[in-house]
Amino acid sequence: MGDTLRITMVSARYYPYLGGIETHIHEVGKRMVARGHQVTVLTTDPSGDLPKYAVDNGIDIVRVKAYPKTRDYYLSPNLYKKIIQAECDIIHFQGYQNFVPPIGMLAAIRKEFPFVLTFHSGGHSSRLRNAIRGTQLLILKPLLTCADQLIGVSRYEAESVSQHTGLDRERFVTVPNGASLPPPSDPPPAVNPHLILSVGRLEQYKGHHRAIGALPALLRRMPDARLQIVGTGPYETELRALVDRLKLDHAVSFVSIPAAERQRLTDLLCSAGLVVLFSDYEAHPVAIIEALSVKRPVLVTDTSGLRELAQKGLCRSIPLSAAAEVIGDAIAQELAQKHQLPSVTLPNWDDCTEQLLGIYDAVLSRYHPHSMTLPARQYI
């Protein structure tokens, strides 16, 4: 692909916010820029505190106001206008679980922009939001039908969305998230064989409370076991309260690593005896791919895209409904074992970038303006 592409990526959140989608956009975006393409990230800022325009690793960042401040709906009246005014060759929508994608897709259809969508489906701490996931996808189906390519970050995600929407599985391709951590420091960090890292945003669905709840049982077997919760988020107060209630202050700590401090993340992962993610739902978690990339043993719950990783032999899984004693025993067993990862090539961000650029090229080579049963103005 020799021509310079003008690529607009649209996402509810981007750096300095942390998460799998934010990391995905950052990693592939800067690589696209390095290959000579122009990348703009159109995102929202519910806080109103971030600059409206910025540049990060050659990526142009445009932020629009979103409402409400304290919820993750990301309703942004100016988003539609910004997309209508965009000067780009293709739009890539990242994620689907808020108001940003439908507003954006309507604008892309009205403007006759070619567009693709990566689902990046994730869990949610709200039972209602999880319960309506299928309904939400069905509501979006007319817009998804207009997409020039639908992308899942795992085979599980592509098959799940296909089943929920009734869209032909052949309309989906799989482009997994990657990992690109720097090598460990020299000298490398000392390994604490009894250190467990529970990684991920501090949301209830991420399951950090399961790791904390299992610690009393683990400590009876391994008194020097230590748990570190790695991440930030709104559930931190509840997690700290659980630590206090179980009198685990001596064994549990919390740490947050800014997105720019990749070396620090590498060294922390390399120092651990085990990395865990006891989440309710993950499509293809970046944090776990990063842990596997530095050859850390991983223990996850047997659900969604985590099951897919376990089936490939990359990690061990336990039932989502496992009791605290069972989780503690499983952690102890993993810490006691000598692990050797199978010789499987893990996805990386360079491969991910090349796959996406190939998709853009294919879309543009066959592009025809979208049409809908109703004129776009009737949706506004």
C-alpha positions as CSV (number, residue, x, y, z in Angstrom):
1,M,0.0,0.0,0.0
2,G,1.9,3.0,-1.3
3,D,-0.6,5.8,-1.0
4,T,-0.9,7.9,2.2
5,L,-4.2,7.3,3.9
6,R,-6.1,9.8,6.0
7,I,-7.5,7.6,8.8
8,T,-10.0,8.8,11.4
9,M,-10.4,6.5,14.5
10,V,-13.5,7.3,16.6
11,S,-13.6,6.1,20.2
12,A,-15.4,7.2,23.4
13,R,-12.2,7.3,25.3
14,Y,-8.5,7.7,24.5
15,Y,-5.3,8.5,26.4
16,P,-4.8,9.7,29.1
17,Y,-7.6,7.3,30.0
18,L,-6.4,3.7,30.4
19,G,-8.0,0.6,28.9
20,G,-7.7,-2.0,26.2
21,I,-9.3,0.2,23.5
22,E,-7.2,3.1,24.4
23,T,-4.0,1.0,24.2
24,H,-5.1,-0.6,20.9
25,I,-5.6,2.8,19.2
26,H,-2.4,4.2,20.6
27,E,-0.3,1.2,19.5
28,V,-1.7,0.8,16.0
29,G,-2.1,4.5,15.4
30,K,1.5,5.4,16.0
31,R,2.6,2.5,13.8
32,M,0.3,3.8,11.0
33,V,1.9,7.2,11.3
34,A,5.3,5.7,11.1
35,R,4.3,4.1,7.9
36,G,3.4,7.5,6.4
37,H,-0.3,7.6,7.1
38,Q,-2.2,10.4,8.7
39,V,-4.2,9.4,11.8
40,T,-6.7,11.4,13.7
41,V,-8.4,10.2,16.8
42,L,-11.8,11.7,17.4
43,T,-12.8,11.1,21.0
44,T,-14.8,12.5,23.9
45,D,-13.9,14.3,27.1
46,P,-16.7,14.2,29.7
47,S,-14.5,16.0,32.2
48,G,-14.0,19.1,30.1
49,D,-10.4,19.3,31.5
50,L,-8.4,17.9,28.6
51,P,-7.2,20.0,25.6
52,K,-9.5,20.0,22.6
53,Y,-6.6,19.4,20.3
54,A,-3.4,17.6,20.9
55,V,-0.7,15.5,19.1
56,D,0.6,12.2,20.5
57,N,3.3,10.2,18.6
58,G,2.2,11.9,15.4
59,I,-1.5,11.1,16.1
60,D,-3.8,14.1,15.9
61,I,-6.3,14.0,18.8
62,V,-9.6,15.9,18.6
63,R,-11.8,15.8,21.8
64,V,-15.4,16.8,22.0
65,K,-17.5,17.4,25.1
66,A,-19.6,14.4,26.3
67,Y,-22.4,14.0,28.9
68,P,-22.9,13.1,31.6
69,K,-19.6,13.5,33.5
70,T,-20.1,10.6,35.8
71,R,-21.5,8.0,33.5
72,D,-20.1,6.0,30.5
73,Y,-22.9,6.9,28.1
74,Y,-20.7,9.4,26.2
75,L,-23.5,11.4,24.6
76,S,-21.8,14.0,22.5
77,P,-23.9,16.4,20.3
78,N,-20.8,17.7,18.5
79,L,-19.5,14.3,17.5
80,Y,-21.9,14.1,14.5
81,K,-20.8,17.5,13.2
82,K,-17.1,16.7,13.6
83,I,-17.5,13.5,11.5
84,I,-19.5,15.4,8.8
85,Q,-16.7,17.9,8.6
86,A,-13.9,15.3,8.6
87,E,-11.4,15.1,5.8
88,C,-10.5,11.4,5.7
89,D,-10.4,8.4,3.4
90,I,-11.8,5.9,5.9
91,I,-13.3,5.9,9.5
92,H,-12.6,3.2,12.0
93,F,-15.0,3.0,14.9
94,Q,-13.5,1.4,18.0
95,G,-16.1,-0.1,20.4
96,Y,-19.9,-0.2,20.3
97,Q,-21.2,0.0,23.9
98,N,-22.2,3.7,24.2
99,F,-23.7,6.5,22.1
100,V,-20.5,7.3,20.2
101,P,-20.6,4.5,17.6
102,P,-24.3,4.9,16.5
103,I,-24.0,8.7,16.3
104,G,-20.7,8.3,14.4
105,M,-22.0,5.7,12.0
106,L,-25.1,7.7,11.1
107,A,-22.8,10.6,10.2
108,A,-20.5,8.4,8.2
109,I,-23.5,7.0,6.3
110,R,-24.8,10.5,5.6
111,K,-21.4,11.7,4.4
112,E,-20.9,8.5,2.4
113,F,-17.6,7.7,4.2
114,P,-16.3,4.1,4.0
115,F,-16.1,2.8,7.6
116,V,-15.2,-0.3,9.6
117,L,-15.9,-1.2,13.2
118,T,-14.0,-3.2,15.8
119,F,-16.3,-4.3,18.6
120,H,-13.9,-4.5,21.5
121,S,-16.8,-6.0,23.5
122,G,-16.1,-5.9,27.3
123,G,-17.9,-6.6,30.5
124,H,-19.7,-4.0,32.6
125,S,-20.3,-3.6,36.3
126,S,-24.0,-2.9,35.7
127,R,-26.1,-6.1,35.5
128,L,-28.6,-4.2,33.4
129,R,-26.0,-3.1,30.8
130,N,-24.8,-6.7,30.6
131,A,-28.4,-8.0,30.2
132,I,-29.2,-5.7,27.3
133,R,-26.0,-6.4,25.4
134,G,-27.9,-8.6,22.8
135,T,-30.7,-6.1,22.5
136,Q,-28.2,-3.3,22.0
137,L,-26.5,-5.2,19.1
138,L,-29.9,-5.8,17.5
139,I,-30.7,-2.1,17.7
140,L,-27.4,-1.4,16.0
141,K,-27.9,-4.0,13.3
142,P,-29.1,-1.6,10.6
143,L,-26.0,0.5,11.1
144,L,-23.7,-2.6,11.3
145,T,-25.1,-3.8,8.0
146,C,-23.8,-0.6,6.4
147,A,-20.2,-1.2,7.7
148,D,-17.7,-2.1,5.1
149,Q,-16.0,-4.5,7.5
150,L,-16.8,-5.8,10.9
151,I,-13.8,-6.8,13.1
152,G,-13.6,-9.0,16.2
153,V,-10.6,-9.0,18.4
154,S,-11.0,-12.7,19.0
155,R,-12.8,-15.6,17.3
156,Y,-15.1,-15.7,20.3
157,E,-16.1,-12.1,19.8
158,A,-16.8,-12.4,16.1
159,E,-18.9,-15.5,16.6
160,S,-20.8,-14.0,19.5
161,V,-21.7,-10.8,17.7
162,S,-22.7,-12.8,14.6
163,Q,-25.0,-14.9,16.6
164,H,-26.6,-12.0,18.5
165,T,-27.2,-10.0,15.3
166,G,-27.9,-12.7,12.8
167,L,-25.3,-11.1,10.5
168,D,-23.4,-13.6,8.4
169,R,-20.2,-14.8,10.0
170,E,-18.4,-14.2,6.7
171,R,-18.9,-10.5,7.3
172,F,-16.5,-10.6,10.2
173,V,-12.7,-10.9,10.3
174,T,-10.6,-11.4,13.4
175,V,-7.7,-9.0,14.2
176,P,-6.4,-9.8,17.7
177,N,-4.9,-7.2,20.1
178,G,-1.1,-7.4,20.4
179,A,1.6,-6.7,22.9
180,S,4.8,-4.7,22.6
181,L,6.4,-4.3,26.0
182,P,10.0,-3.2,26.2
183,P,12.5,-5.8,27.4
184,P,13.2,-6.1,31.2
185,S,15.6,-3.7,32.8
186,D,19.3,-4.6,33.0
187,P,19.8,-6.2,35.5
188,P,16.3,-7.7,35.3
189,P,14.0,-7.4,38.3
190,A,14.1,-10.1,41.0
191,V,11.2,-12.5,40.8
192,N,9.0,-12.9,43.9
193,P,7.6,-16.4,43.3
194,H,4.8,-15.8,45.7
195,L,3.7,-12.4,44.2
196,I,0.3,-12.4,42.4
197,L,-0.8,-9.6,40.2
198,S,-4.5,-9.0,39.5
199,V,-4.5,-6.8,36.5
200,G,-7.2,-4.6,34.9
201,R,-9.3,-1.5,35.4
202,L,-10.9,-1.4,38.9
203,E,-14.4,-2.3,38.0
204,Q,-16.5,-4.9,39.7
205,Y,-16.8,-7.1,36.6
206,K,-13.0,-7.4,36.4
207,G,-13.0,-9.7,39.4
208,H,-10.3,-8.2,41.6
209,H,-12.6,-8.9,44.6
210,R,-12.3,-12.6,43.8
211,A,-8.6,-12.5,44.1
212,I,-8.8,-10.6,47.4
213,G,-11.5,-13.0,48.7
214,A,-9.3,-16.0,47.9
215,L,-6.3,-14.7,49.7
216,P,-7.2,-16.0,53.2
217,A,-7.3,-19.5,51.9
218,L,-4.0,-19.0,50.0
219,L,-2.3,-17.5,53.1
220,R,-3.0,-20.6,55.1
221,R,-1.0,-22.6,52.5
222,M,1.5,-19.8,51.6
223,P,1.9,-17.3,54.5
224,D,4.3,-15.2,52.5
225,A,1.9,-14.8,49.4
226,R,1.3,-11.2,48.4
227,L,-1.4,-9.8,46.1
228,Q,-1.0,-6.6,44.1
229,I,-4.0,-5.0,42.4
230,V,-2.8,-3.2,39.2
231,G,-5.1,-0.6,37.8
232,T,-7.3,2.4,38.5
233,G,-11.1,2.8,38.4
234,P,-14.3,3.5,40.3
235,Y,-14.4,0.2,42.3
236,E,-11.2,1.0,44.2
237,T,-13.0,2.2,47.4
238,E,-15.0,-1.1,47.6
239,L,-11.9,-3.2,47.0
240,R,-10.0,-1.4,49.7
241,A,-12.9,-1.8,52.1
242,L,-12.9,-5.6,51.4
243,V,-9.2,-5.7,52.2
244,D,-9.8,-3.9,55.5
245,R,-12.8,-6.2,56.3
246,L,-10.7,-9.3,55.7
247,K,-7.7,-7.8,57.6
248,L,-5.4,-8.2,54.6
249,D,-3.6,-4.9,54.7
250,H,-0.3,-6.7,55.2
251,A,-0.8,-8.9,52.1
252,V,-2.6,-6.7,49.5
253,S,-1.4,-3.5,47.8
254,F,-2.6,-1.3,45.0
255,V,-0.6,0.2,42.2
256,S,-1.4,2.3,39.1
257,I,1.1,2.5,36.2
258,P,0.6,5.4,33.8
259,A,0.3,4.5,30.1
260,A,3.7,6.1,29.2
261,E,5.6,4.0,31.8
262,R,5.9,0.8,29.8
263,Q,9.3,-0.1,31.3
264,R,7.8,0.0,34.7
265,L,5.0,-2.3,33.6
266,T,7.4,-4.8,32.1
267,D,9.5,-5.0,35.2
268,L,6.4,-5.4,37.5
269,L,5.1,-8.2,35.3
270,C,8.5,-9.9,35.2
271,S,8.8,-9.8,39.0
272,A,5.5,-11.7,39.6
273,G,5.0,-15.4,40.2
274,L,1.5,-15.3,38.7
275,V,-0.8,-12.9,36.9
276,V,-4.6,-13.4,37.3
277,L,-7.7,-12.0,35.7
278,F,-10.9,-13.3,37.2
279,S,-13.2,-11.2,35.0
280,D,-16.8,-11.9,34.1
281,Y,-16.2,-11.0,30.5
282,E,-13.2,-10.3,28.2
283,A,-13.0,-10.4,24.4
284,H,-9.2,-10.4,24.1
285,P,-7.6,-8.7,27.1
286,V,-4.5,-6.7,26.3
287,A,-3.2,-7.0,29.9
288,I,-3.1,-10.8,29.6
289,I,-1.4,-10.8,26.2
290,E,1.2,-8.5,27.7
291,A,1.7,-10.8,30.6
292,L,2.1,-13.8,28.3
293,S,4.5,-11.8,26.1
294,V,7.0,-11.6,29.1
295,K,6.4,-15.3,29.8
296,R,4.4,-15.0,33.0
297,P,2.0,-17.8,34.0
298,V,-1.6,-16.7,33.9
299,L,-4.7,-17.9,35.7
300,V,-8.1,-16.7,34.4
301,T,-11.8,-17.5,34.6
302,D,-13.3,-19.9,32.1
303,T,-15.5,-17.5,30.2
304,S,-15.8,-15.5,27.0
305,G,-12.5,-14.7,25.2
306,L,-10.5,-15.9,28.3
307,R,-11.6,-19.4,27.6
308,E,-10.2,-19.1,24.0
309,L,-6.7,-18.3,25.4
310,A,-6.9,-21.3,27.8
311,Q,-8.0,-23.6,25.0
312,K,-4.9,-22.6,23.1
313,G,-2.8,-23.7,26.1
314,L,-1.6,-20.2,26.9
315,C,-3.0,-20.1,30.4
316,R,-5.0,-22.1,32.9
317,S,-8.7,-21.4,33.7
318,I,-11.0,-22.0,36.6
319,P,-14.9,-21.8,36.7
320,L,-16.3,-18.3,37.0
321,S,-18.4,-19.6,39.9
322,A,-15.5,-21.0,41.8
323,A,-15.6,-20.5,45.6
324,A,-12.9,-18.5,47.4
325,E,-11.3,-21.7,48.7
326,V,-11.1,-23.2,45.2
327,I,-9.6,-20.0,43.8
328,G,-7.0,-20.0,46.6
329,D,-6.1,-23.6,45.9
330,A,-5.8,-22.9,42.2
331,I,-3.5,-20.0,42.8
332,A,-1.3,-22.1,45.2
333,Q,-1.0,-24.8,42.6
334,E,0.0,-22.4,39.9
335,L,2.6,-20.7,42.1
336,A,4.1,-24.2,43.0
337,Q,4.4,-25.3,39.4
338,K,7.3,-24.7,37.0
339,H,5.7,-23.3,33.9
340,Q,6.8,-23.4,30.3
341,L,4.6,-21.6,27.8
342,P,3.9,-23.6,24.6
343,S,5.7,-22.5,21.4
344,V,2.8,-20.4,20.2
345,T,3.4,-17.1,18.4
346,L,1.6,-14.4,20.3
347,P,-0.1,-11.5,18.4
348,N,1.9,-8.3,18.3
349,W,1.0,-4.7,17.4
350,D,3.0,-4.7,14.1
351,D,0.9,-7.6,12.8
352,C,-2.3,-6.0,14.0
353,T,-1.4,-2.8,12.2
354,E,-0.6,-4.5,9.0
355,Q,-3.8,-6.5,9.1
356,L,-5.8,-3.3,9.6
357,L,-4.1,-1.4,6.8
358,G,-4.8,-4.4,4.6
359,I,-8.5,-4.2,5.6
360,Y,-8.6,-0.5,4.8
361,D,-7.0,-1.1,1.4
362,A,-9.5,-3.8,0.6
363,V,-12.4,-1.7,1.7
364,L,-11.3,1.3,-0.4
365,S,-10.7,-0.8,-3.5
366,R,-14.3,-2.1,-3.5
367,Y,-16.1,0.9,-1.8
368,H,-19.5,1.9,-2.9
369,P,-21.5,4.6,-1.0
370,H,-23.8,3.2,1.7
371,S,-27.6,3.1,1.3
372,M,-30.2,2.6,4.0
373,T,-33.9,1.9,3.7
374,L,-34.6,5.3,5.2
375,P,-32.8,8.5,4.3
376,A,-30.1,9.4,6.8
377,R,-31.9,12.7,7.7
378,Q,-34.8,10.6,9.3
379,Y,-32.3,9.3,11.9
380,I,-31.0,12.7,13.0
